[in-house]
Amino acid sequence: MALILFLVSFLTSCLFLPPVMRAMRARGIVGRDVHKKDRPIIPEMGGLAILLGLAVSTLIGLVLFPYITKLLISFFSTMLIAGIVGAIDDLKPLNARVKPFLTTFACLPILLLRTYTPSIIFPLIGSTRLTKVYPLLIPIVMAVTTNAVNMMDPFNGVMAGTSSIITLTLLASAIIFGSQDAIILCCMLLGALLAFFYYNRYPSRVFSGDVGSLSVGAALGAIAIMGRLEVVAVVAFMPQIMNAFYGLSTIGRLYERREVNRPVTVLEDGRLMATSDPKAPLTLARFVLARGPLHEYEAAMIFITLSAISGLLALITAYMMAGTL
């Protein structure tokens, strides 16, 4: 049944992506691919197709799994709220401090429907009760995951590719724990992500926009909370966390990419090189390119490899956690 939802999500997102791309281009909602010499114009807000794919798979999931109706509604509503914030930012850019604040409201469905367990499972230690503290942590989790995924989108295919690996990691961990609910949610999200990755991989034919990256980040945060996979998610998210930490520590405040100098420059032969501009943020992309220029697809593959390594460490963590249950 979970595989059915995976296929529905995948096929629906594939079906919606071409018309979404045409609609965005027709309305002038486009962006320049700045890491190409010719700077092609690419349609934005392709992440709408991810939301549409999840919407259809959620409706079918309500029919196939009526006993987890509350969980499915909470999951999609969380994505939808974050997606709305992202859509607003795509159409009318929000302040760098306002956007993270608004994404905390994505936690409301989880809190109101109580689709969480107020405890965290730690490796070697086991489950710990955090009855009063845990609900206070959920808004922070939503803000961190949504904005960490949003910031991890430097090259074609990186956001969708790394998020797919995190989803696969959470899926494998859910199988280790025997968590059917988390397996279902991961399959739904993975289908939409893989469909989008096909169009977003190098050379990208569509960008996700904040509507896509924020909704995906919210979905991953929701799966971590609902599936009791918080510690696994932290380990799997290490590249995203490092990227956000480096950028924020060098700039010294919350910022939008459009507000700062670019950390990567394009050479005459089309390869990418880390900038020497001291005012540009120190991001993971600059670390990746520090050893020398790379083609964009090579740099993107390094990001995906780093995510895969973190995913492997997260699976080891999940195995250690399972031994305490």
PLY file of the C-alpha trace (Angstrom):
ply
format ascii 1.0
element vertex 325
property float x
property float y
property float z
element edge 324
property int vertex1
property int vertex2
end_header
0.00 0.00 0.00
2.85 2.39 0.77
4.35 1.60 -2.64
1.03 2.58 -4.22
1.25 5.99 -2.57
4.85 6.30 -3.77
3.76 5.68 -7.35
0.78 8.02 -7.08
2.97 10.81 -5.72
5.65 10.20 -8.36
3.29 10.01 -11.33
1.13 12.93 -10.19
4.13 15.19 -9.72
5.48 14.14 -13.13
2.09 14.94 -14.64
1.85 18.38 -13.04
5.42 19.56 -13.59
5.25 20.39 -17.35
2.07 22.53 -17.06
3.43 24.24 -13.93
6.64 25.05 -15.82
4.70 26.46 -18.78
2.45 28.49 -16.49
5.37 30.00 -14.58
7.20 30.93 -17.78
4.06 32.47 -19.27
3.55 34.61 -16.16
7.18 35.71 -16.02
7.87 33.84 -12.78
11.37 32.84 -13.80
14.95 33.05 -12.60
18.38 33.06 -14.19
20.62 30.06 -13.78
23.62 32.09 -12.64
26.00 29.13 -12.69
25.84 28.83 -16.47
27.85 31.03 -18.86
24.78 31.94 -20.91
22.65 32.43 -17.73
19.50 30.75 -19.15
16.07 31.75 -17.90
14.43 28.92 -15.94
10.81 28.75 -14.68
10.51 29.08 -10.90
8.06 27.67 -8.33
8.22 24.15 -9.72
7.84 23.02 -6.12
4.10 23.51 -6.59
4.13 20.15 -8.39
5.59 18.53 -5.26
2.71 19.89 -3.20
0.17 18.78 -5.81
1.66 15.29 -5.90
1.49 15.07 -2.11
-2.08 16.40 -2.13
-3.28 13.64 -4.44
-1.37 10.90 -2.60
-2.76 12.21 0.70
-6.33 11.91 -0.60
-5.69 8.35 -1.74
-3.93 7.62 1.54
-7.06 8.70 3.42
-8.96 5.99 1.54
-6.32 3.26 1.90
-5.36 4.06 5.51
-8.44 5.56 7.23
-6.99 4.69 10.65
-4.22 7.30 10.22
-6.47 10.08 8.92
-5.26 12.49 11.57
-1.62 11.76 10.76
-2.06 12.28 7.00
-3.98 15.53 7.47
-1.38 16.81 9.92
1.47 15.89 7.55
0.03 17.57 4.47
-1.21 20.62 6.40
2.29 21.14 7.77
3.70 21.06 4.23
0.95 23.33 2.96
1.56 26.06 5.55
5.29 26.08 4.81
4.52 26.02 1.08
2.25 29.06 1.39
5.02 30.96 3.18
7.38 29.95 0.39
4.94 31.00 -2.33
4.54 34.42 -0.72
8.32 34.78 -0.59
8.63 33.75 -4.24
6.08 36.34 -5.36
6.93 39.12 -2.90
10.25 38.56 -1.08
9.98 38.46 2.69
12.39 39.90 5.21
15.18 37.50 6.23
13.89 37.51 9.82
10.21 37.28 8.95
10.43 34.11 6.85
11.97 31.86 9.56
9.39 33.20 12.02
6.50 32.40 9.69
7.77 28.88 9.05
7.39 28.08 12.75
3.62 28.17 12.20
3.96 25.02 10.09
4.02 23.16 13.41
0.40 24.08 14.24
-1.23 20.98 12.66
1.16 18.71 14.58
0.45 20.49 17.87
-3.30 20.88 17.39
-3.87 17.31 16.21
-1.30 15.98 18.70
0.43 13.79 16.13
3.61 13.61 18.17
5.01 11.60 21.05
6.57 13.80 23.77
9.77 11.82 24.03
13.04 11.40 22.14
14.89 8.14 21.55
18.65 8.39 22.01
21.27 5.80 21.01
22.36 3.58 23.93
20.10 5.53 26.31
16.64 4.80 24.95
13.44 6.80 25.23
13.32 9.93 27.39
10.12 11.67 28.45
9.88 15.39 27.64
6.19 15.97 28.22
6.33 19.71 28.85
9.45 20.63 26.88
8.82 18.66 23.68
5.91 20.78 22.33
8.13 23.86 22.73
10.81 22.24 20.57
8.50 21.49 17.63
8.33 25.10 16.29
12.14 25.24 16.45
12.41 21.98 14.52
10.12 23.33 11.81
12.10 26.56 11.48
15.42 24.68 11.32
14.44 22.00 8.80
12.53 24.31 6.46
15.23 26.96 6.27
18.13 24.48 6.25
16.68 22.79 3.15
15.97 26.18 1.61
19.60 27.25 2.06
20.91 23.95 0.64
20.06 24.73 -2.98
23.29 26.05 -4.53
23.43 23.96 -7.72
21.11 22.11 -10.07
19.57 19.09 -8.38
21.15 19.56 -4.96
18.02 20.38 -2.95
15.96 17.57 -4.47
18.87 15.10 -4.50
19.99 15.61 -0.91
16.40 15.73 0.36
15.69 12.45 -1.44
18.63 10.84 0.35
17.41 12.14 3.72
13.95 10.75 2.94
15.46 7.38 1.99
17.43 7.42 5.25
14.29 8.12 7.28
12.46 5.39 5.32
15.14 2.81 6.07
15.18 3.89 9.73
11.39 3.57 9.90
11.71 0.02 8.55
14.30 -0.75 11.23
11.91 0.58 13.90
8.86 -1.07 12.32
7.11 2.31 12.15
4.39 1.86 9.53
3.21 5.47 9.78
6.66 6.87 9.01
7.10 4.38 6.14
3.91 5.66 4.52
4.88 9.33 4.86
8.40 8.71 3.54
7.08 6.86 0.47
4.71 9.71 -0.33
7.42 12.36 -0.07
10.05 10.29 -1.89
7.83 9.84 -4.94
7.29 13.58 -5.39
10.96 14.37 -4.76
12.25 11.89 -7.33
9.83 13.22 -9.92
11.02 16.76 -9.29
14.68 15.70 -9.27
14.29 14.37 -12.81
13.42 17.88 -14.03
15.69 19.75 -11.63
18.92 17.77 -12.11
21.73 19.22 -14.22
21.02 20.97 -16.54
17.95 22.12 -14.64
14.69 22.70 -16.50
12.86 24.08 -13.47
13.67 25.59 -10.08
11.70 24.66 -6.98
11.38 28.14 -5.55
10.86 28.62 -1.83
7.42 27.05 -2.21
9.22 23.78 -2.91
12.21 23.92 -0.58
10.25 25.15 2.44
7.49 22.57 2.00
10.05 19.76 1.60
11.90 20.93 4.70
8.63 21.01 6.65
7.76 17.50 5.43
11.11 16.13 6.59
10.71 17.81 9.96
7.19 16.40 10.29
8.36 12.86 9.48
11.13 13.14 12.06
8.63 14.25 14.72
5.75 11.92 13.86
8.01 8.92 13.30
10.11 9.51 16.44
13.18 9.82 14.24
14.47 13.13 15.59
18.04 11.99 16.36
18.32 10.13 13.04
17.17 13.29 11.23
19.78 15.44 13.00
22.57 13.16 11.77
21.12 12.94 8.24
20.79 16.74 8.15
24.45 17.40 9.01
25.44 18.86 5.58
22.43 21.21 5.69
23.17 22.19 9.29
26.86 22.83 8.48
25.93 24.89 5.43
23.53 27.06 7.43
25.99 27.43 10.33
28.87 28.53 8.10
26.74 31.08 6.26
25.13 32.57 9.37
28.41 32.71 11.31
30.27 34.58 8.56
27.48 37.07 7.82
26.56 37.38 11.50
22.80 37.51 10.94
19.90 35.95 9.10
20.12 36.80 5.42
18.65 36.10 2.00
20.89 35.02 -0.87
19.87 38.07 -2.86
21.21 40.33 -0.08
24.84 39.11 -0.14
27.59 38.64 -2.68
27.66 35.28 -4.41
30.10 32.72 -2.96
30.70 31.11 -6.38
31.88 32.59 -9.70
31.73 31.16 -13.22
34.96 30.83 -15.22
35.26 31.30 -18.98
35.27 27.55 -19.55
32.00 27.18 -17.61
33.53 25.69 -14.48
32.68 27.05 -11.04
35.23 28.54 -8.66
34.95 29.70 -5.05
35.00 33.48 -4.87
37.75 35.36 -3.09
35.33 38.11 -2.09
35.65 38.50 1.71
32.09 39.86 1.91
30.57 36.70 0.42
29.22 34.13 2.91
31.34 31.11 3.72
29.04 28.32 2.53
29.47 24.62 1.95
29.66 25.40 -1.78
32.83 27.44 -1.19
34.33 24.57 0.80
33.51 22.12 -1.98
35.19 24.38 -4.56
38.12 25.35 -2.33
40.45 22.74 -3.86
39.88 24.03 -7.37
37.26 24.73 -10.06
34.64 22.09 -10.88
31.84 21.69 -13.36
28.44 22.26 -11.79
27.37 18.62 -12.08
30.61 17.57 -10.34
30.00 19.99 -7.47
26.39 18.81 -7.19
27.56 15.20 -6.99
29.85 16.06 -4.08
26.88 17.50 -2.19
24.88 14.34 -2.84
27.83 12.19 -1.77
28.15 14.13 1.49
24.45 13.61 2.10
24.83 9.89 1.42
27.67 9.66 3.97
25.52 11.45 6.54
22.67 9.10 5.67
24.88 6.08 6.33
25.90 7.49 9.71
22.23 8.16 10.45
21.36 4.53 9.69
24.06 3.37 12.11
22.49 5.72 14.66
19.05 4.23 13.94
20.40 0.71 14.45
21.86 1.76 17.82
18.55 3.37 18.77
16.59 0.27 17.82
18.70 -1.78 20.21
17.40 0.28 23.14
13.71 -0.32 22.38
0 1
1 2
2 3
3 4
4 5
5 6
6 7
7 8
8 9
9 10
10 11
11 12
12 13
13 14
14 15
15 16
16 17
17 18
18 19
19 20
20 21
21 22
22 23
23 24
24 25
25 26
26 27
27 28
28 29
29 30
30 31
31 32
32 33
33 34
34 35
35 36
36 37
37 38
38 39
39 40
40 41
41 42
42 43
43 44
44 45
45 46
46 47
47 48
48 49
49 50
50 51
51 52
52 53
53 54
54 55
55 56
56 57
57 58
58 59
59 60
60 61
61 62
62 63
63 64
64 65
65 66
66 67
67 68
68 69
69 70
70 71
71 72
72 73
73 74
74 75
75 76
76 77
77 78
78 79
79 80
80 81
81 82
82 83
83 84
84 85
85 86
86 87
87 88
88 89
89 90
90 91
91 92
92 93
93 94
94 95
95 96
96 97
97 98
98 99
99 100
100 101
101 102
102 103
103 104
104 105
105 106
106 107
107 108
108 109
109 110
110 111
111 112
112 113
113 114
114 115
115 116
116 117
117 118
118 119
119 120
120 121
121 122
122 123
123 124
124 125
125 126
126 127
127 128
128 129
129 130
130 131
131 132
132 133
133 134
134 135
135 136
136 137
137 138
138 139
139 140
140 141
141 142
142 143
143 144
144 145
145 146
146 147
147 148
148 149
149 150
150 151
151 152
152 153
153 154
154 155
155 156
156 157
157 158
158 159
159 160
160 161
161 162
162 163
163 164
164 165
165 166
166 167
167 168
168 169
169 170
170 171
171 172
172 173
173 174
174 175
175 176
176 177
177 178
178 179
179 180
180 181
181 182
182 183
183 184
184 185
185 186
186 187
187 188
188 189
189 190
190 191
191 192
192 193
193 194
194 195
195 196
196 197
197 198
198 199
199 200
200 201
201 202
202 203
203 204
204 205
205 206
206 207
207 208
208 209
209 210
210 211
211 212
212 213
213 214
214 215
215 216
216 217
217 218
218 219
219 220
220 221
221 222
222 223
223 224
224 225
225 226
226 227
227 228
228 229
229 230
230 231
231 232
232 233
233 234
234 235
235 236
236 237
237 238
238 239
239 240
240 241
241 242
242 243
243 244
244 245
245 246
246 247
247 248
248 249
249 250
250 251
251 252
252 253
253 254
254 255
255 256
256 257
257 258
258 259
259 260
260 261
261 262
262 263
263 264
264 265
265 266
266 267
267 268
268 269
269 270
270 271
271 272
272 273
273 274
274 275
275 276
276 277
277 278
278 279
279 280
280 281
281 282
282 283
283 284
284 285
285 286
286 287
287 288
288 289
289 290
290 291
291 292
292 293
293 294
294 295
295 296
296 297
297 298
298 299
299 300
300 301
301 302
302 303
303 304
304 305
305 306
306 307
307 308
308 309
309 310
310 311
311 312
312 313
313 314
314 315
315 316
316 317
317 318
318 319
319 320
320 321
321 322
322 323
323 324
